[in-house]
Amino acid sequence: MTTDSTFSTSEAAATGAVTTAEPEAVASSLSSDVVVCSFYTADDYYRAHGKRLQENLERLGISHALREIEKPEGLDWADICRKKVAYLAEVCADNPDKKVFWIDVDCGLTDLPEHVRDFTADLIGFQRGFSSPLSIGYAHRTRFWEPCFFGINTTPNAREFVRYAAELEETLEIKATDDYFFEESWRANAAGLSFHVIPSVAVFSKADATVSGVLPFFTFGSSGNVAEFKDKVVQHERLGGVPQGAAFGSPGDGVRRRLLRAAKRIERRLPAGPRKSLRRIADRAGVTHVLVGGAASQLGVASTVAGSQKVASPHRTRLAQAMVVAGQRGDVAGVAETFQRLSVAGAPSPAELAVKTAADAFAHFATRDPQRDALPLAWWARPFPGNFGDWLSPLVVAHVTGRSVTYHAPTAAAGDAHLISIGSIGRFIKPRSIVVGTGISSDEIELEASAAYHSVRGPVTAQVVRASGGPDVESFGDPGVLLSRIFPLERGETNGRVALVRHFTHAGLPLHLPDTWDEFSVLRSHPNQVADLLESLVRYDAVVTSAMHVMIACQSYGIPVALITFEGMETSVHGNGIKYRDYSLGAGLSQVYEPRAVSLDLRRFDLGQVSDERVSDAKMDEVEDAVRRGVEDYLSRHG
């Protein structure tokens, strides 16, 4: 079944991601008794991931065993996955004196921390679902371990765990993936196994800056095959514990979870075409969150507050939700009163303070001009306190029109007319949307053909509109380019320093900055916060950023800027990367600006990557005119 067309082992010195030590120190500290293994099928998609993982591990100086395998005709993804068990057993047998770590080929490491590398238990790994100790074991999951990354020690019990799993995989003629056999072996051998659970915040998607002493190091990837095969392979049942619905706090939540699973099963079983149609129906019906993100509140409160390591009580969560609702209604006093109630009940957590900031920003926009009707606008409000690029949408519309702007949830049911502008949220365009400068993060979607299109971010979005049966849109440009007109700041003598602004998905990365660099947060929603950031950036010699709209802001002013991503994190920002080309072409720039992958050690960064291109006044005129036309269209129909 397997072939050795690619099988490499390397202990090259580290040249990339580091923690707090100098790069040379990190390389020398990596144990020679560790090997990381994985395999991948001989196709372009997985081969590219294999190459990326190999480069990732070699940058870190980690010995590795990566194998490319052929996929025999008649075998599907589930059949290939179960081969992981035998391959892991093979690597363990070849390395009896080394700790062996398995990593799925579409995942990545920015480090192999000492507490992971030098573990002394039999097994180490993440708990299923990357969950925290507050939901340990089988309370909410059918299996104990998350099989995308785990380590096997050299102890007899650890090796017996692997041997037993491999024996089951070889002898059981059932349709099952690797995690089934690992779980069976875990249940059979757990009484004699010691284990080390890696903190959930070590995963970038779970990183929490309020938790000290734990830096994220693991990036999780998913090809989408898990969802497709979930109901086609043998699954485990819970071993007692908390009932399914108890995690949500009420019996009705168990029903909602079952409905959620049913909806997801239906979607997974549909071919690509009908699946797109179902997504469009879900978007129109306002239940998109069921298919793409589970039961998180459309207000964004549940995911923000409950996601904190300091878990909020149901009472505090309700107060936080009430605070956001008050802000969206323009009830400034209601926001203050609710926050006071929250504070009296206990010191607000960082997550709750973030909700308060977002509520204040909602209220600010909703009360800008109480004498005239407000403009309903869809934008992506999460994560709280708000992402700079997404919250430029109400800022631009409010400034250009002088009107109040009220929040229209992008995932709400298709119904009332509304504007939709800045952000890669084109998939949420509804029949009664009025579109001004909206973009997409992937061109593998359909867009609503019957919406009123005044402009889109660029020609890539326009092509998808046409392919979806919509009109030919000929006006391009992200309205974020208007920032220099909203805040007309003079760029005088600069301070000789470089500013760094990360995309929020990169917030937990353990970066090394040169002494001449300063860092600013991208999490901003209120116009005063946006202004503060811009007033700071114009004073710097250059800006380095992994957030596209920070680059757009710089190109509005002509601030020298470099767009980057980080090695091992190339797929962390949502989408397939077309939004950068879409923006660059739509803004009439001289070249296409795409993020360049760089080391986490920014002391090595080459400032020769910086560009000082500025968006032209003619393009700004075109974009501003499109915003005005969109608003006039809305008012003529609904004013």
N, C-alpha and C positions, 0 to 999 in steps of 0.2 A: 504493500500500500504506500509506504513512504519511500522517498528517494532522497539521496544526499546531494542533490544538485546545488544546494546552498547549506553549508554547515560551518559556522565560524566560531572561533573562540578568541577573545582579545582581552588583553590587560593593558591597553594603551593608556597613557597618562591623560588625566582629565583636562579638557580644554574648554569646558562650558560651565554648566550650572554649579554654583558653589553655595555654601551656607555662610558661616561667619569667618571661616578661615581663608587664608590665601589659597589660590588655586593649586599651587604645588603641594600645600599641606593636605588638601582634600584628596589629591591623587594618591599620596603616599599612605593616607589613613584607610583607604579602602582595603578591606580584607582580601587576601588571596584565596580564602576558603569559601568564597561565595560565587555561585554561578546563576545567572538569570536565563531562563529558557522560554522559548515560544516556537510556534510554527505558523505557517500561512500557506494558503493555496496558490497555485501557479496561475494567477490572473492579475490583471493590471491593478485592480483596486487593492487587494491584499498584499500584492508584491510591493506596492508603493508604501503601505504601512510597515511592511517588513524592513524596507530600506530605511525608513524614518526611525524605526525603533533601533535598528543596528547603529545608526549614527548617534542616536540618543545615548545608548549604553556606552559607546566608545568615547563620547565626550566626557562621560562620568568615570571612565576607566574601570568599568565593571565587566568581568568575564561573562561571556554569553554563549549560548548554544541556540542558534536560530536555524530552523530547517524549513525549506520550501518543499511542499508535497504536491503531488499530482492529485487531481480529483477524478477518480474513475467514473465512467459513465454509470448513471443509475443511483449514485450516492448524492444525498442532499446535504444541506448545511448541518442538520442535526447529526447525520452519520459522521461527518467530518469532525464535529465537536467532540464526540465521544472518543475519538482517537487521541485527544489530549491526554487521557488517562494513561494509555500505554506509553506515549512519548515521555511523559513526566517520569514514569517508572524507569524507562530506559536511561534518562539523564541521571536519575538518582543512582542507578546501578553503575553507571560510568564514573560517578563522582561520589564514592562512598564516604569520603572525608570532607566533603564540601556541603554547606547549606545550599539547597536548591530552591530558587524562587521561580514560580510560574508567573508570567504576565501575558495577558491577551495582547495580540499583536497591534491592535488599534488603540492601546493605552500607552501611557508614557510616564517617565520619572524625571523630576527635576533634581533629585538627590536620592540617595539611599541612606537615610539618617542612621546614626549610631544605634538608637534604640530599636530600630528594625533590623539593621545589618547584624548586630551582635545579640540577637534574641537568644534566650537560653531554654525556652519552652520547647515542647515537641513541634508545635505548629504555631504559625503566626499568620494573621490575615485580618481582613475587614469583616465585620459582621454583615449578614445579608442586608442588602438595601443601604449599605454604608450607614447603618443606624447607630445611635448612641447607647450607652449603658442603660438609659432610662427605658429602653424597649428591648432588653437583652433576651437572647435565646429565641424561643419559638412563640413568644407572645403575639407577634404580629406577622411572622414569616413562617413559611413551611420548611425552610432550610436554614441552617445555622450560618454557613460561610458564604461570602461573596467570592465566586471562583475566578474572578478576573485577575487577582493578584494575591498570592499567598506563598508562604515559605515552609519548607520541610527541613527540619534539623537532621543531624546525623545519628540521632538516638535510635535504638532498636524499635521503640514504639512508633516513632515518626515514620520510619521506613516500612513498618508493618501496615500502617495506615495506607500508604501508597500501594504496597503490594496487594493488599486485600481489594482495594478499589480496582486495580488492574485485572485481578482475577475475575471479579464480577463482570467487568466490561467484556472480557473475553468469552465468558460462558453464558451470560444472560442474553437471550434472543428477544429483546424488547426494543421498542422505539424510545430512545432516551438520549439525553445529552450528557456531557461530562459531569455536570453538577449533580445529576441523579446518583451516579456511582460514588462520587466523593461523599455525598450525604449518607448513602448506605454504609460506607465504611466508617464515617464519623459516628453514626448511631451504634455500630457494632463495636467500636473500639474506644469511644469517648471516655468510658470509665477509667481507662488506664492512660489517658493522654493529658498532658499539661498543655495549656494554650495561652497565647498572648493576642489580645484583640487590639488592633491598631486604632487609635482615636479617630472618630469619624471626621473631625476637622482637618485631618491630614489629606483629605480629598479636596481638590480645589473647588468643586461645586458645593462643598460643605464648609469651606474655610470661614472662620469667625475671628476677626481681629481682637475681639474682647477676651479670647481664651489665650492666656499667656503660655509661653514655653512649647507650643506645638505649631510648627510651620508645615503648611501643606507641601506635599512632594509628589502626589499621584494624580494623574489626569485619566479620567475614565472615558473610553470611547465606546460607541455602539453602532454596529452596521445596520441595525434595524431588523436583523434576522431573528433576534430573540422574540420580538413581538409576533412575527409571522408564524413561528413554530411553537409558541407557548402552549397552544391547545392541541398540538399534534403529537406531543411526546408525553411520556409518563411523568406525572408530578407527584410530590409527596403531600400528605395531609399534615395538619398541625398536630404537635404532641401536647395537647391540652393548652393551658395558658389562658390568656385573656381572649374572650370572644372577638370575632372579627370586627364588630361594630364598636367595641369598647374604646378603641383608640380615639374615636371622635367624641366620645363623651355622652352619647345618647343612643337608645335602641334604634332610632330612625336612621342614624348614620350607618348602621350595618346594612340597612336596605339600600341606602345611597351607594355604598361601596359595591354591592352586588349589581346594581344597575350600571355603575361605572364599568365593572368588568364585562358585563354583557355587551355594552356599547362598544368597548374596545375589541371584543371578540368578533363582533359583526364587521367592524372596520377592517380588521386584519385579514379576514377571509375573502374580502372583495379584491378583484383584479385592480390594476393601477387606475384605469379609467373610472370605473364606478367609485373607487376610493376617493378620487378627486371630487367627484360629484357629491359624495357623502360629506366631505369636508366643507364644501360650499353650502350644503344644506345646514350643517352644524353652525357654520359662521352666521348664516342668516337667522337661524333660530336662537342664537345666543348661547349655545352650549359647546362652543369650541373648546373651552377649558376641560371638558370631560374627555375629549379625544386627544388633546395635546398636553394637558398638564394635571389631570386628576381633578379633585374636588376643591382646589384652592379657591378662595373667594375672588370674585372678579374685582373687588375693591383692592386686592393686593394685601390685605391686612393679615389674613391667616398665614400666608407664606412668609410674611415679614416677621411677625411677632412669634408665631409658634416655631419658626425656624431658628430662633435664638437658642443658645445653649442654656439660657435662663428661661425655662419653659413658662409661658404665661398661663395663668389660670383662665378658665372660661370667662370669669367676670372681667378680668383685665383685657382679654381679647375683645369682649363685647364693647368695652369702653373705647378701645382703640378703633374699632370699626365705627362706632358712633362719632368719634372725632373726625374720621375721614369723611363720613356722610355729611357732617355739619360743614366741613370745609368745602365740599363739592356744591353744597347749596348756598354758599356765600354767607354762612352764619358764623361770623367772626366771634361773636360772644359765645356761641355754642361750642366752638373749638376750645376757647379758653376755659369755659366752665367744665367741660369734660376732662380736659387735661388736669385741672385742679382736682377733680374727683379721683383721677388715676394717681396723682401724686400723693394725695392724702392716704390712699390705700397702701402706699409703699413707694420707695424710690424708683422712678422710671428706669427701665433697662435701656441700653443703647438702641435696641430695636424700637422700643416705644417712643424714644426721643426722635428717631427717624420718621416714625409715623406722624408725630406732631409737626415736624418740619414740612412734610408733604401736605398735611391738612392746612397749614398756614399758606402754602403756595396755592393750593386749590382755591382757598378763600380770597386770596389777593386777586387772582384773575377773574373770579366770579363777581367781584365788587368794583371793578375798575371804573365803570360808568353806569351807575344805577338808574340814570335817566333814560337810557335807551335799551332796547331789547338786546340780550346777550347772544353771542354766537356759539352754538353747540359745536364742539371740536373733538374729534377722536385722536387720542395719542396714547402711547404706552407709558403708564405712570410708574411702573415698577422697574427695579427694586427701590423701595423707599430708602432714603428721602427723595430719590429721583435721580435719573441718569441725565447728565448734562444735555446730550444730543436730543433725547426724546422731549425734554421739557423746553427746548427751543421752540417747539411748535406753538404752544399758547403764547409764548413771548413774542414771536414774530407776528402772529395774527392780531394780538392785542395792540401791538405798536402800530402796525400798518393801518388798522381801522380805528383805533382809539376806543374800541368797544370792550365790554366785558366778555370773557370767554368761559363757558361752562364745560365741564368734562362729560364726554360721551364715550363710554367704555367701548373700545374697539371690538370686543367679543360679545357685545350686547346684541340682542335679536334685531334683525333688519326691520326697520320701522320708520322712525322719525328721520327727517332730513338732517344732515349734518355735514360739516367740513371735515376733511382728513388731509393732513399736510405732512410735516416732517416725520421721518422715521421709515424703517424698512417694514412697513405694515400694510403693504399693498394687498396682501391676501385677505385682509379684513374689510376691503372696500365692498360696500353694499349697493343695492340698486339705487338708493336715494342718497348716496354719498356724493359730495362735490369735491373733486380731487385737485389738490394744488401742491405739486412738488413731491408727492409720495413716491417711495421706491420699494424695492423688493430685495430680499436677501438670497433668494434662490429663483432661478428661472424655470424650475421644474414644477410649476404651479399654473393654475388658471386664474385669471382675474375677471371680476365682474364686468361684463360687456356693456350693461345698460346704465352705468354710473355716468355722471357729468364730469368729463376730464378736461380741465383747463391747462394743466401741465403735469409732468411727472419728473422724477429725478433725472432721468437720462434716457438714451435711446434703447438700452437693454430693457427697461421697464416698458417703454413704448412698444417694442416688438412683442412682448408678452401680451400686452393689451390687444394688439392687432390679431395675434394668434388665437386669442380667446374670443374673437368675434367682435371686438370693440372698435372704436374709431381710431383714425390715424392721429396720434398726438404729436404735435410738432413743436411745442414749447417745453423747454427743458430747464432744469436747474433746481438744486436743493435750496429751499428758502433760508437755510442756515447761512448762506453766503451774505445775507443782509445784515449780519451782526455789526459790521463797521458803520452802518447807517443808523442802527438803533443806539449804539454806544460809540459816538465819533471820537475815539481816543487818538491822541497824537503819539506817534512813536518817535521819541526824541533820543537822547543819549542812553544807551543801554548799560546794564550793570556788569557785563563781562561774565555772566553765568548762563547755565542751561537749565530750562524747566522740563520736568518729566510729568506727564499725566497718563496714567494707565487706564485702559479699559477696565470696567468694574470686574470682569471675570479674571483679571490678572492681579487683583488686589492682594492676594495672599502670597505672591511669589517672593522668595527670599533674594531680592536683588542686591547688588553691590553698586553704589553710585560713586562717581568721582567726587572729590571734595568741592568741585566747582558747580555741582548740580543741586537743585532743590526740587522737591516733589509737591504736587498739588492734587487734591482729590477731584475725581470726575463726578462724584455724587452731589449734585446741586439741582435745585428745582426753583427756588424763589429768584426773581429777577435781580435782587440785590446780591445774591450769591453768585449768579452768572457774571454780573458786573465786576464783582471783586476778583474773580478769576481772570477775566479779560484785562482788567487794569494791571494785574500782576504780570500776565504773559507779555504785554507790549513792552515791558521794561527789560525783558531778557534778550540775550543775543540770539537764542534759538530755543525751539521747543521740540522735544522728542515725545511722541505719543503713540499708543496702540489703540486710541479711540478715534474713529473716523471723523466725528463731528468736532473734535478738538482741532484736527487738521483743517477742517473746513473753516473753522473760526479763524485760524491763523492765516489761511489763504484769503479770507475776507479783508484782513488788515495788511497782508504782505509780511507777516512775521515768518522768518525762516523756520521751517518745520521738517521733521523726518517722521514718516509713518512706519511703525515697526510692529512685529509680533515677537514672541519669544520661542526659542528652540524648545520643542516638546509641547508647545501650546498652540500650534498652527491652526488647529481646528476648534479652539475654545470659543471663538466668537461665532454666533449663530449664522448659518447660511453656507453657501458654497463659494463665497468670495467675489461674486459678480457685482456686488454693490460698489466696490471701489472703481471698477471700470465704468459703471453706470454713472457714478458721480463725476468722475474726471471728464468723460465725454460730454455729459450734460452741462457742466460748468464751463465748457470751452477752453479747457486747460491745454497746455502744449504737450503734455504727456499723460499717460495713465499712471496714477499713483497707487501702488499696491504695497501692503505691508511686507517688510523685509525681516526675516527671522534673525534674531540676534541672541547672543549669549546673555545669561542672567547676570554676568559680570559686565556691567555697563562701563567699567573703567577701560574696557577695550573698544568702546564704541567709536566708530569713525565718523566724525562730524562732517566729512565730505559727502555724506548721504543727505544732508540738509538742502532743501530747496526754498527759495524765497519768492516763488511765483505768487501772483496776486490775481484774484478774479477781477475781470474787467468791469468798468462802470456800465458798459452796454449790457453785459449779462445781468448785473444787478438790476438794471432798469427792467429788463425782460422778466426777471423773477418777481420783482415787486408788482409789476403790472398784472402778472398772473394771479398773485394773491388778491389784488383788488378786484379783478374780474370774478374770481371765485366767490368772494364775499358778496359782490353785487348780484351775482346769480342767485345765491342763497336768499338774499333780501328780496329780490324781485319775485321769488316764488313763495317765500314764507315770512317776509317782513311785515 
